[in-house]
Amino acid sequence: MGTVAAAGVAAVGGGAASAQAAGSGGTRATRASGALVFDKDDHTELTETIKDAAGTGHEVVYRFYKARPYVTDPVDAAYQSLVVSVPVRIDGKAVDTTGAPVVLANAIGGYMPSSVAQATGVGQAGGAGPSGSPSASPTGTPGGGTGGGAGGAGGRVNLAQLALVAGYVVVEPGARGRSLVDASGTYYGTAPAAIVDLKAAVRYLRFNQGRIPGDTDRIVSTGTSAGGALSALLGASGDSPLYDRYLKELGAADASDAIFATGAWCPITDLEHADGAYEWNWGSNVTQSTGKVVDQGVSRELRARFAEYQASLKLRGLNGFGPLTARTYDRYLLTTYLQPAATAYLAALPESDRAAYLAANPFLTWSGGKATFTWEDYLAHVGARKKTAPAFDAFDLSAAENNEFGTGTTEARHFTDYGLRNDTTGLTAKRLDGDIPELLRLMNPMHFLKEGNPGRSRHWWIRLGTDDTDTALTVSANLAAAADNLGDEVDHAYYWDQGHGADTDPDAFLAWVARVTGHRG
């Protein structure tokens, strides 16, 4: 397994050590059937006070299964491991998890690595977002608080804890990420490592059906930002044979990697088209770092690329809207998501607070209990955009996504022909590297949805803040439309005046999980 795997095995304790030993002989099938068997007796019983989505604390007794590898031949078991938490009693009442959904809560942010190797309880998955900041669950006011609650520092919503106190089985998987590099300078967590790892984790769960508590045919994934993109990709690409060789190399279990339902908050996905979408959405807004608009020549070229791509999708909007094109998308976003989001926000305010908000935001018209405004007024209300142009495939290879498509000892690469053609780092290559098209396909849920992948999730919960300029609003809306056009159930909404990573209705999400899975616990 190499030095990286050996170090990772040591980090996660006895379970990983057994996987290392199993890798020394026998067939892969033998290893998978032995080393990947979940030991249901290997747990610690913990008692914590955990807040629910409304902020009410509950005494939760649960079984905690420490980190264990989900593959027999991990590249780095410190990341390719998972933990399981199973509620036993909540406020003294016994919990029957026989048919409970399994919530797969990833803590990935910025396509960075995430680990549960040091976790000693639920909701402790460690991930790093862009600039190395902690990134796990969405932010929001419900469940706020610190220490043992479901809120966490800064009002961050901890979906793993919220799902546990709701009576669900919670699985937190680690995964490799783009920043991991070994002693030889080789990057070993770039694309498609993260999605392969999450698929391997799902296969582990389904391989252990009947041993792991809960219903492993009712796996619901959750994730935010890049984690939201990976959650969506996990849902869209279920059982696709395109990943088989990667999973085989790791010694993943011989089982399905399809999931039942997908939760994705502010997904950063569709990367090969994200630059054009970003300019279509935010091209006229000034940039936070400079206070000026970006090069409008670049912005126009990228907008033209978005228009061509959007037309090729042949998507129709939700609620009978009709074709989604670059010409109709602003009206679609306005009437389907933005005005309803503002309406819901204002309707929930006390009358005096609503009057104050409307006075401070005169672009809004409030009549008959509904908010209306123009697309141009909305863009002005949001103000400065976060990213420069191009937002994702930077000309100087400085974007996180350039690193995500790095390979070997090459830290960052271009993944669009436009980015390569306008490279400012001195590259002389005229064509993208030959493996880039396959990697893009492996990392984009839209490919699988447009093909109608039969192993996909059929239930989709998608959320985004209206002030989120980390990507274009069209990214999540296209995802929702593609699933809806296939006949899948889609619950997609925006949070008014909320930024990247917002989650202001976790209680509604947990109720949605119960409804779509048929759970009556």
C-alpha positions in Angstrom: 0.0 0.0 0.0 3.0 2.3 0.2 4.1 4.8 2.8 1.0 7.0 2.6 -1.3 4.1 3.3 0.8 2.9 6.2 0.7 6.3 7.8 -3.1 6.5 7.4 -3.6 3.0 8.8 -1.8 3.9 11.9 -3.9 7.0 12.3 -7.2 5.2 12.5 -6.3 2.3 14.9 -7.1 -1.4 15.0 -9.8 -1.5 12.3 -7.4 0.0 9.7 -4.6 -2.3 10.8 -6.6 -5.3 10.0 -7.2 -3.9 6.5 -3.5 -3.5 6.1 -2.9 -7.1 7.1 -5.6 -8.4 4.9 -3.9 -6.7 1.9 -0.9 -9.0 2.2 -2.5 -12.1 0.7 -5.5 -13.8 -0.7 -7.9 -12.6 -3.5 -9.5 -9.2 -3.5 -12.9 -10.9 -3.1 -11.7 -12.6 0.1 -10.3 -9.4 1.5 -13.5 -7.6 0.7 -15.7 -10.2 2.4 -13.5 -10.3 5.4 -11.8 -7.0 6.1 -14.8 -4.9 5.2 -17.3 -6.7 7.4 -18.7 -4.2 9.9 -18.3 -5.3 13.5 -21.5 -4.3 15.1 -20.2 -5.0 18.6 -17.1 -2.6 18.2 -18.6 0.5 19.6 -18.7 2.9 22.6 -21.9 4.1 24.2 -22.0 7.8 24.6 -24.4 10.3 26.2 -24.5 13.9 25.0 -26.9 16.8 25.1 -27.6 17.7 21.5 -29.9 20.5 20.3 -32.5 19.8 17.7 -33.2 22.1 14.7 -35.3 24.4 16.9 -32.5 24.8 19.4 -34.0 22.6 22.1 -31.5 20.4 23.9 -32.1 16.6 24.2 -30.2 13.9 26.1 -29.1 11.5 23.4 -27.6 8.1 24.2 -26.0 6.6 21.1 -23.6 4.0 20.0 -20.4 5.4 18.4 -18.4 3.2 16.0 -14.9 4.7 15.7 -13.1 5.3 12.4 -12.7 2.2 10.2 -11.6 2.0 6.5 -14.2 1.5 3.9 -11.8 -0.1 1.4 -9.2 -2.9 1.7 -6.3 -1.1 -0.1 -6.6 2.6 1.0 -4.2 5.1 -0.4 -4.5 6.9 2.9 -6.7 5.4 5.5 -6.7 8.6 7.6 -9.1 9.9 5.0 -10.6 6.8 3.5 -12.5 5.8 6.7 -15.9 6.4 8.2 -17.6 6.6 11.6 -21.1 5.5 12.4 -23.5 6.9 15.1 -26.7 5.1 16.1 -29.2 6.6 18.5 -30.3 4.3 21.4 -32.4 6.6 23.6 -33.5 10.2 23.2 -34.7 11.8 26.4 -35.0 8.4 28.0 -37.2 7.0 25.2 -35.8 4.0 23.3 -35.2 4.5 19.5 -35.8 1.7 17.0 -33.5 2.2 14.1 -34.5 -1.0 12.3 -35.9 0.9 9.3 -34.3 4.3 9.9 -32.7 6.2 7.0 -28.9 6.4 6.9 -27.8 10.0 6.6 -24.4 10.1 4.9 -23.0 13.5 6.0 -19.8 14.6 4.3 -17.7 17.5 5.6 -15.9 18.3 2.4 -15.3 22.0 1.5 -13.3 23.5 -1.4 -12.5 20.0 -2.7 -10.1 19.7 0.2 -9.6 16.5 2.2 -11.9 15.5 5.1 -11.1 13.1 7.9 -12.9 11.4 10.8 -9.7 9.6 12.0 -9.7 11.5 15.3 -13.4 11.7 15.8 -14.6 10.6 19.3 -18.3 11.4 18.7 -20.9 12.4 16.2 -20.4 15.6 14.1 -16.7 15.9 14.5 -15.6 15.3 10.9 -12.7 17.6 10.0 -12.5 19.3 6.7 -10.9 22.4 5.3 -12.5 24.7 2.9 -10.9 27.3 0.7 -8.0 29.1 2.4 -7.9 26.3 4.9 -11.0 27.5 6.8 -13.1 24.8 8.5 -15.9 23.6 6.2 -18.5 21.1 7.1 -22.1 21.8 7.5 -24.2 24.8 6.2 -24.7 27.9 8.2 -27.9 29.3 9.6 -29.7 30.4 12.8 -31.6 27.2 13.7 -29.8 25.0 16.2 -27.3 27.7 17.1 -25.0 27.3 20.1 -21.7 25.7 21.0 -20.5 22.6 22.7 -22.5 19.5 22.1 -25.3 21.3 20.3 -26.3 21.0 16.7 -25.3 24.5 16.0 -21.6 24.8 16.6 -19.5 27.9 16.5 -20.8 30.8 14.4 -24.3 29.3 14.1 -23.0 26.5 11.8 -25.6 23.8 11.3 -24.3 20.4 12.1 -26.5 18.1 10.1 -24.8 15.0 11.5 -25.9 15.9 15.0 -29.3 17.1 13.9 -30.0 13.8 12.0 -28.9 11.8 15.1 -31.3 13.7 17.5 -34.0 13.1 14.8 -33.5 9.4 15.3 -31.6 8.6 12.1 -28.5 6.5 11.7 -25.6 8.9 10.8 -22.5 7.9 8.8 -19.7 10.4 8.4 -17.2 9.5 5.7 -13.7 11.0 5.2 -12.4 11.5 1.7 -9.2 12.5 0.0 -8.9 16.0 -1.3 -6.9 18.2 -3.7 -4.2 19.4 -1.2 -2.8 16.0 -0.2 0.7 15.4 -1.4 3.2 12.6 -0.5 6.9 12.8 0.3 7.8 12.5 -3.4 5.6 15.6 -4.2 2.8 13.6 -5.8 -0.7 14.8 -5.4 -3.0 11.9 -4.4 -6.3 13.5 -3.7 -7.1 15.3 -6.9 -10.0 14.4 -9.2 -11.7 11.9 -9.2 -10.4 10.9 -5.7 -13.2 12.4 -3.6 -16.1 11.0 -5.5 -14.5 7.6 -5.8 -14.0 7.6 -2.0 -17.6 8.6 -1.3 -18.8 5.8 -3.7 -16.6 3.3 -1.9 -18.1 4.4 1.4 -21.6 3.8 0.1 -20.5 0.4 -1.2 -19.2 -0.4 2.3 -22.6 0.5 3.8 -24.6 -1.5 1.3 -22.2 -4.5 1.5 -22.9 -4.5 5.3 -26.7 -4.5 5.0 -28.1 -6.1 8.1 -24.9 -5.5 10.0 -24.9 -1.7 10.0 -28.1 -0.5 11.8 -30.6 1.3 9.7 -31.9 0.8 6.2 -28.9 0.9 3.8 -31.4 1.0 0.9 -32.4 4.4 2.2 -29.1 6.3 2.2 -29.5 10.1 2.1 -26.4 12.1 1.3 -25.7 15.6 2.4 -23.0 18.1 1.6 -22.2 21.8 1.2 -20.3 23.7 -1.4 -17.8 21.3 -3.0 -19.4 18.7 -0.6 -22.8 19.7 -2.1 -21.4 19.1 -5.6 -20.1 15.7 -4.6 -23.4 14.8 -2.9 -25.2 15.7 -6.1 -22.6 13.7 -8.1 -23.1 10.8 -5.8 -26.8 10.9 -6.4 -26.6 11.4 -10.2 -24.0 8.7 -10.9 -25.2 5.8 -8.9 -23.8 2.4 -10.1 -22.1 4.0 -13.2 -19.5 1.6 -14.5 -17.2 4.6 -15.3 -15.8 4.5 -11.8 -15.3 0.7 -11.6 -11.6 0.6 -12.3 -10.9 3.3 -9.6 -13.0 1.5 -7.1 -11.3 -1.8 -7.9 -7.9 -0.3 -7.3 -8.9 0.6 -3.8 -10.5 -2.7 -2.9 -14.0 -1.3 -2.6 -16.8 -3.7 -1.6 -18.7 -5.6 -4.3 -22.0 -3.8 -3.8 -24.1 -1.0 -5.2 -23.1 2.7 -4.8 -26.5 4.1 -5.6 -28.2 6.3 -3.0 -31.8 6.9 -2.3 -31.9 10.7 -1.8 -29.6 13.7 -2.3 -29.2 16.8 -0.2 -27.0 19.5 -1.7 -26.4 23.0 -0.4 -24.8 25.6 -2.7 -23.2 22.9 -4.9 -20.0 24.0 -6.7 -20.3 21.8 -9.7 -20.5 21.7 -13.6 -17.0 23.1 -13.5 -16.2 23.0 -17.2 -19.1 25.4 -17.8 -19.0 27.3 -14.5 -16.9 30.3 -15.8 -19.5 31.1 -18.5 -22.4 30.7 -16.1 -20.6 33.0 -13.5 -20.2 35.8 -16.1 -23.8 35.4 -17.3 -24.9 35.9 -13.7 -22.4 38.3 -12.1 -20.6 39.8 -15.1 -21.9 43.3 -14.5 -21.2 43.3 -10.7 -18.0 44.8 -9.3 -15.5 42.5 -7.7 -15.0 42.4 -3.9 -11.2 42.5 -4.1 -11.0 45.5 -6.5 -14.3 47.4 -6.4 -14.3 47.3 -10.2 -15.9 45.2 -12.9 -13.8 42.5 -14.5 -12.4 42.6 -18.1 -15.7 42.9 -20.0 -14.1 41.4 -23.1 -13.4 38.2 -21.2 -16.8 38.4 -19.6 -18.6 38.7 -22.9 -16.7 35.7 -24.4 -17.6 33.6 -21.4 -21.2 34.6 -21.5 -21.4 33.6 -25.1 -20.1 30.2 -24.2 -22.7 29.9 -21.5 -25.5 30.7 -23.9 -24.3 28.0 -26.3 -24.0 25.4 -23.5 -27.4 26.3 -21.9 -29.1 25.9 -25.3 -27.5 22.4 -25.7 -29.0 21.2 -22.5 -32.5 21.5 -23.8 -33.9 21.9 -20.2 -37.3 23.0 -19.3 -38.0 24.9 -16.1 -40.0 23.7 -13.1 -43.7 24.4 -12.8 -44.3 24.5 -16.6 -41.9 27.4 -17.2 -40.7 26.3 -20.6 -37.2 26.2 -22.2 -34.3 27.5 -20.1 -32.0 29.6 -22.3 -29.6 32.5 -21.7 -32.5 34.8 -22.8 -35.1 33.4 -20.4 -33.0 32.4 -17.4 -33.2 35.7 -15.6 -37.0 35.7 -15.7 -37.0 32.1 -14.6 -34.8 32.7 -11.6 -36.8 35.8 -10.7 -40.2 34.2 -10.8 -39.4 30.7 -9.7 -36.8 31.3 -6.9 -35.9 34.9 -6.1 -39.2 36.6 -5.6 -40.7 33.6 -3.7 -37.6 33.7 -1.5 -38.0 37.4 -0.7 -41.8 36.8 -0.2 -41.2 34.0 2.3 -38.6 36.1 4.1 -40.7 39.2 4.4 -43.9 37.3 5.3 -42.1 35.8 8.3 -41.0 39.2 9.7 -43.1 41.0 12.3 -44.9 43.9 10.6 -42.7 46.6 12.1 -39.5 44.8 10.9 -41.0 44.2 7.5 -41.8 47.9 7.2 -38.2 48.8 8.2 -36.7 46.3 5.7 -38.9 47.7 2.8 -37.9 51.2 3.7 -34.2 50.3 3.6 -34.7 48.4 0.3 -37.0 50.5 -1.9 -36.4 48.4 -5.0 -38.8 45.8 -3.5 -42.5 46.2 -4.0 -44.7 44.5 -1.4 -48.3 44.0 -2.5 -50.9 41.4 -1.7 -48.4 39.5 0.4 -45.9 39.1 -2.4 -42.5 40.7 -3.2 -41.7 41.8 -6.7 -38.6 43.4 -8.2 -36.5 43.3 -11.4 -33.4 41.2 -12.2 -31.3 44.4 -12.5 -32.5 45.5 -9.0 -31.6 42.1 -7.6 -28.1 42.2 -9.0 -27.6 45.7 -7.5 -28.9 44.5 -4.2 -26.4 41.7 -4.0 -23.6 44.1 -4.9 -20.0 42.9 -5.3 -19.2 39.5 -6.6 -16.6 37.3 -4.9 -14.6 36.0 -7.8 -12.6 37.5 -10.7 -12.7 36.3 -14.3 -12.5 33.5 -15.1 -13.8 32.4 -11.7 -12.8 28.7 -11.9 -10.2 28.0 -14.6 -8.0 31.0 -13.7 -5.6 32.2 -16.4 -2.8 32.0 -13.8 -3.8 28.6 -12.5 -4.5 30.1 -9.0 -8.1 28.8 -8.5 -8.9 25.9 -6.2 -10.4 24.1 -9.2 -7.1 24.3 -11.1 -5.6 22.3 -8.2 -8.5 19.9 -8.2 -7.5 18.9 -11.7 -3.8 18.6 -10.9 -2.0 15.4 -11.5 1.2 13.6 -10.3 3.7 16.3 -9.3 1.8 19.0 -11.3 -0.1 21.0 -8.7 -2.6 22.7 -11.0 -3.8 22.4 -14.6 -6.2 24.1 -17.0 -9.4 22.1 -17.6 -11.1 24.4 -20.2 -9.7 25.3 -23.6 -10.5 28.9 -22.9 -8.4 28.9 -19.8 -5.5 27.2 -21.6 -5.7 29.5 -24.6 -5.4 32.6 -22.3 -2.8 31.1 -19.9 -0.5 33.6 -18.2 1.9 31.2 -16.6 4.0 30.5 -19.7 2.5 27.2 -20.8 3.0 26.4 -24.5 0.5 23.5 -24.9 -2.2 24.0 -27.5 -4.5 21.3 -26.2 -5.7 20.2 -22.8 -4.1 17.1 -21.3 -5.7 13.9 -22.7 -7.2 12.8 -19.4 -9.1 16.0 -18.7 -12.3 15.1 -20.7 -12.7 11.9 -18.7 -12.1 13.7 -15.4 -14.6 16.3 -16.2 -17.2 13.6 -17.0 -16.4 11.8 -13.8 -16.9 15.1 -11.7 -20.0 16.5 -13.3 -23.5 15.3 -12.3 -25.1 17.0 -15.3 -23.6 14.4 -17.6 -25.3 11.5 -15.7 -28.6 13.4 -15.4 -28.8 14.3 -19.1 -28.3 10.6 -19.9 -31.0 9.6 -17.5 -28.6 7.3 -15.5 -30.9 4.5 -14.1 -29.0 4.2 -10.9 -29.5 7.9 -9.9 -31.2 9.2 -6.8 -34.9 9.9 -7.4 -35.3 12.5 -4.6 -33.4 15.9 -4.5 -33.2 18.6 -1.9 -31.2 21.6 -3.2 -30.7 24.9 -1.4 -28.8 28.2 -2.2 -28.5 31.6 -0.6 -29.5 34.5 -2.8 -26.3 36.5 -1.8 -24.1 33.5 -2.7 -21.6 34.7 -5.4 -19.3 31.6 -5.0 -20.9 30.3 -8.2 -23.8 31.2 -10.5 -27.4 30.7 -9.5 -27.9 28.7 -12.7 -25.7 25.8 -11.5 -28.2 24.6 -8.9 -31.2 25.6 -11.0 -29.9 23.5 -13.9 -29.3 20.6 -11.6 -32.8 20.8 -10.3 -34.3 21.2 -13.8 -32.4 18.2 -15.1 -33.6 16.0 -12.3 -37.2 17.3 -12.6 -37.2 16.8 -16.3 -36.5 13.1 -15.7 -39.5 12.9 -13.4 -37.6 12.9 -10.1 -38.9 14.6 -7.0 -37.2 18.0 -6.6 -37.4 20.4 -3.6 -35.3 23.4 -4.6 -35.4 26.8 -3.0 -33.3 29.8 -2.2 -32.7 31.6 1.1 -33.2 35.3 0.8 -30.2 37.5 1.8 -28.1 34.5 2.8 -24.6 33.8 1.6 -22.5 30.7 0.8 -23.3 27.7 2.9 -26.6 28.9 4.4 -29.1 26.5 5.8 -32.1 28.2 7.5 -34.6 25.3 7.3 -32.8 22.1 8.6 -36.0 21.1 10.3 -37.8 21.0 7.0 -35.0 18.9 5.5 -35.2 16.3 8.3 -39.0 16.2 7.8 -38.4 15.8 4.0 -36.1 12.8 4.7 -38.8 11.2 6.8 -41.4 11.7 4.1 -39.4 10.5 1.1 -38.0 7.5 2.8 -41.3 6.6 4.4 -39.7 6.6 7.9 -42.2 6.7 10.8 -39.8 6.5 13.7 
